[in-house]
Structure formats: C-alpha cells, structure tokens
Amino acid sequence: MTDPDQPKRCLVLGGRGFIGSHLVDTLLDRGYLVRCFDRPHVQPLSQSHLKNSRFELREGDFVSEADVASALEGCDACFHLVSTTLPKSSNADPVFDVESNVLGTIRLLARAVQGGLKKIVFVSSGGTVYGVPKQIPIVETHATEPVCSYGITKLAIEKYLHLYHVIHGLNYTVLRLANPFGEGQRVQASQGAVAVFLGKVLRGEPIEIWGDGSVVRDYIHIRDVVDALLAALERTTDEHIFNIGSGRGYSLNELIDAIETVTGRTADRCYSPGRQFDVPANVLSIARAKELLDWTPKVAFESGLKSFAEWLRNERI
C-alpha cells in the first residue's frame, strides 16, 4: 500500500470464487481492509481470511441494487469479478446475460459514483472480447468482434466504465484476462481446461476435447493474476485497458502433454466435433501491462502446472 497509516477498504465482488479468494488473501497480506461480497451459501474456496480482523463478509445478490449499495458503503475501491454466465452457455440466454451482468453493473456504477468510490477494477475476458483474432499476439487496440454473448456483455461493461469515467470522473481499470489456473480452482467445474483436464487425469477419467486439440489458448497462473489486480489498483495511468496473460499460447494437445509429464500418467483423450464459439487461437500481447503497470508474469506454465498438480494430490480429489 502507498500509505500504511491510511488503510484502504476494498470491496471484492465475487470474493468467494477462485480468483476472489486468492485476491482477498493477498489484499489482507498487504494491509488492506477487505469486504467480500458474494451470494449466500456459496462454498468458499479459502478459509484462511475468516478470522482476520480486517476481513468482512457481506452476502447478497449482485442484481439487487440495495445489496450492492450496502456492500459499497465506506469502500475506497472495488474489484468486480462477478459473472453470472459462462462463454459456452451465454448464447443460450442472452437476455439473462444482459439483465444480470450489464444492468447489474450499471446499477453498481451509479452507486459507486454516488458513494464517491475512488477506483473500480473490472476483470474482463481476453479470451472472448476480441473474437477471431486477425493477429497473434493480440494487442489491446485489436478489433473487438466477440462471437458469444459472454464476450459481448464484458465489452459492454467496459464501455459503460468508460462512459462513467467521462461523465462522472470514475477512475477504472479493465483487465482482459487470459485463462487463469492454479491452486484452489475447482476441477469439477464446467470451465477452466487446466483444472478440468488435470483433475480427470489424476482420477483416471477420459478427457473430452472439442475439435482436434489444435485450439490454442493463453494460460496464466493465479499468483500472476493477483499481482496484476494489485498493480491495477495501485497504479493510475492514462490507459485503462490491459491484457493480462502469459504471453505464450499452448494448444489443448500441448496442455495435455504437459499434464502427462507432471503427473506421470497417460491421458485418455476423447475428441468431439469443435464448437462454433471456440476461436482457433487466442494469445494476448502483454507489452502494455509490462510498461505501464510494471507487471510481468513470474510463474512459468510448467512450474505452475506442477504446483497445481501437487496441491490437488494433497487435496485427494
């Protein structure tokens, strides 16, 4: 923190999730006052912060203006990690996607302005907002032509953040995130190829691969994600949008090869027809974040994968 004598209170929307839990722990380690907001009865991925005197839990619904207003009260900064949809399912109900995510965020921004919030950091989707890339790696100025509702709503939220900055002076930073992975990620979830594939290999279950396995993605370890979130909070620049990734891509086949190496097991690969919303390749340029946020990823993919596999073994999934 820039001034240890004046602790800042940070609101983490979605603080019980994979990214949120790691972020809450790190904010507490840095001396911040932290308020976590999430839905009732969500099983937290981390319990380490519950006894910390600087931690506070608020439960509620993101689409409830009253709940969000209560969560924002007295906070200096807000991390917006909430999403009610997934890329693969969002096209099935775009109305719900817009009503829950876009309208919910607009209400959040209005309340943030009323309450004098100093900064909001929004986690967008580097994997979906660009659509089919015309160049690799993808820079922040690349055209945005998302092919799923999830990406469209993320992009719409980015635009509303800009609008509230221009009209009301609300300071914000958008992180267009690649595919995060690491300790604490749910292996039984419906997204997160690293976690899902690693869990299946460790349990001896077949892996379903959409397409021929040539789809390339950018995977970034959770520790590097949290470092980027803190850099976004603590630095203010003239740029508001940053790609956050590893800077290199791996095909699904290469990912499974790496999992086989770190686990010493052979994966049972089952290939299915490709999906329309899966772009062939997505690797993000991170030059802007390196220059302006003074951030760079530190965890090598193979090292992060190994530590994740060891954590899962200890958890006896």
N, C-alpha and C positions, 0 to 999 in steps of 0.2 A: 504494500500500500504506500501511496505517496506521503501520507501524513499519519503516522501511527497514533498520534494523540487525538485524531478525529476519525474514529471508525465509521465506515460507511455501511449502511444497511442495504443488502442486495436481496432482491426477490428472484427466486428461481422457479419459474413456471414449468412444471413437469419435473420437479426436483427428486421424485422417487424413481425416475427412469434410469436407463443405462448411463447416458451422458450426465443427466442431472445429479445422480448420486455421487459420481466422481467430482463433478464441479462443486457441489456443496462441501464435500470434504476438503477440497483444495482451498476454497474461499475461507473456510474456518481456520485452516492452517495458516493462511495469510493474515488473519486477524480481523476479518470482516464479520459483521453481524449478518446472519443469513436467515431469511424466511423462505421456507419451502411451501409451494402451493401445488396440490395435486388432488386427484379425485379420491373420495373416501374408499376405503377398503383396498386400495392398490398396495400390493405387497412390495415393500421397499427392497431394493437390491443391496442396500448397505445399512447397517445399524450403528456404525461407528460414531455418528454425529449426534445420536439421540440424547446423550447425557451432557452434551456441550451447552454451557450456559448462554452461548451466543447463537444458538440454533432455536428456531421457532417453526412449528408446523401449522399450516392452515389448510384445511380441506374444503373443497368446493368444486363447482362446475365452471369450466372456462367460458361457457356460453352464458353464464349468469353474470349480468353486469354488477349486481350487488356483491357477489362473491369476489369478483376481480377487483372491484373498488376497495373492498375490505383488505384484500391481500396487498394492494399497492400502498396503502396508508402508511406514511412515515418512511417509505423506502427512497433511496437515492438513485438506485439503478435496478434494472430488470433484465433478466435473461429469459427470452421467450423460446422455450424448447418444445412447446406443446404442438402436437399434430393429432387430429382425430382420425386420419386416414393413412393408408399406405399406397405407394405408387401402383402396385399391381391391382388394388381393389378400388381405387378412387374413381375410375371411369364408370364403374357400375352405378354410382350415385353421385354425380357432380353437384346436384342441388344440396345434398347433405355436406359435401366437401366445402362448398362456398358458405353455406349458412353457419357451419360450426367453426371453420377456420378463418375465413375472411371477415365475416361480420363480427365474430368474436374478437378478432384482433383490432378492428376499427373501434369497437367499444373500449378495448384496452387502451388504445392510443388516446382516445378522447379523455379518459380518466387520468392517464399519465400526464397530459397537458394540464388538466385541472389541478392535479396534485403537485405539480412542479417537479416531476421526475427529471433527473439530470441526464440520464442516458438509458437507452434500450439496446440490447444486443440480441439480434434475431438469427437463429440458425435456419438458413435456407438450404436448398438442395442443389449442390453442384452436379449431381448425377442426373437431374431431370429438367432444370430450368433452361438448359441450352438446346435440348432436343438432339437431333442427329448432328454431330459436330462437323464443321467444314474444315477444321484443322485440329491437330493434336500436337502439343497440349493446348487446352482451351484457355484463352485469356478472358478476363472479365468483360472486355468490350465485344466479345463474340455475340452474334445474333442469338436472341432467346426465342426459340420455337418449340416449347415443350409439347410432347406427344401424350401426356397423361394429365388428368385433372390435378393430381397432386402437385406437379410442377407448375401448372397454371396458377393455382392458389398461392403457392410460395412466391411466385413472381408478382402476383397482385399485391401481396403483403409488402414486398419490397417497395412497390410503387407508392403504397399508402404511407409507408415510413418516410419516403422522400417528400410526399405531399405535406405531412405534418411537420417535417423539418422546415420546408419552405414557408409554410403559413404560420406555424407556431414556434419555430426555433427548436423543436425537439431534437436533441442530439441522438444519433443512432449509428450502429454498425451492423452490417449484414455479413455473415459468414456463410458462403456457399460451400457446404461441407461435402467431402467425398464420402466413402463408405467406412464408418468407424468400426473398430473391433477391439476386443480385449477383455480383460478380467471383469467379471460381473455381467457380461452380456448373456442374455437368455438363449440357450441353444435350442429350445423348443419353440421359439418364436417363428413368425411367418416371414421375416425378413432378416437380412444380415448373413450373407453367404458364408463368411468365415466361421461364424459361430455355429450355424446350422450344419455345415459340412463337417466341421471339426467334431461336433457332438455325435453325428451319425457314424463317423469313422471310429470314434472311441467306443461307441456302443455296438459296432459291427452291423450297422443298418445300411441299406443301399442309399446312394445319393441320387436324387433326381436332378438332371441337368437339362435346362431348357435350351434347345439348339444343339450345336456340335461341340460346345465348350470353348469356342473361339472368342466369345464375348469378353472384352477387356474392360476392367474396372480399376479404379484407384482406391487402395485400401490404406487407412491411416489409423494408427494406434490411439487408444483413448487418452493416453497421457499427453500426446501431442495435440489432440483436440482441446483438452482442458487448458493447456498452455496458450493456445490460440484464443480461447474465450477470455482468459485473463488479460492477454495482450489487447484484445478488442475493448475491454472495459477500461484499462488503464492508459490507453493511448488515444489521442484525438488527432485525426488527420483530415486533409481536405477530401480524401477519398472515403467512401462509405461502404463499398462492396469489395469483399476479398474472397478469393478461392482459398480453401484450406484442404490440402491433400498431401500425399506423399511425394508427388512429382513424378511418379512412375506407375505404369499400369501392369496388371497381371491378367492373363486370360483365366477363365474358370478351370481349364485343364492345368495350367501352371499353378493355380491355387491348390488344387487337389494334389498335384505332385509334391508341393511344399508340405502339405498336411501329412502325406505319406512319409516324408522324410523325418519330420519332427516326432511323429507318433510311432514310426517303425511298423506301421500297419498298411495293408493294401486296401484301397477304397473299392467298393462295389459300385461302379458307375452305370447309371441308367439314363440314357439320352432320350429326350422327348422333343417334339416339334417346338421351334422357337416361338416366342411371344411377340406380338406386334409392338408393344411399348418398350421392349429392350433394344436400346440403340447399340450398334455394333461395338463401339469403343467410347470410353469416357475417361480421359486423363486430364487433370487440371494443372494449369500453369500457376505456380505459387510465387512467382517473382515479385508481385506487388506486395504480398504479405511479408516477404523477407525484407523488402526495402522499407516499407512504411510502418509495419507493426514490429519490426525487429524480431520476427518469429521465423523459426525454421524447424521442420520435424527432426527429432533426435532418435526416435526408436525405429531401427531397421525392421523391415517387414518380417524377415525370418526370425529375428530376435523376439519381436512382439508375438509372433505366432507360437514360438516355443514357450514363452512365459504364460500365454493364454492356455496352451495345452496342459502345462503343469498345474495351473490353477484348477482346471476342470478335473484333472485326475484327483487332486486333493479334495475336491467337492464330491467326488464319486458320482458323477452324473449317470 
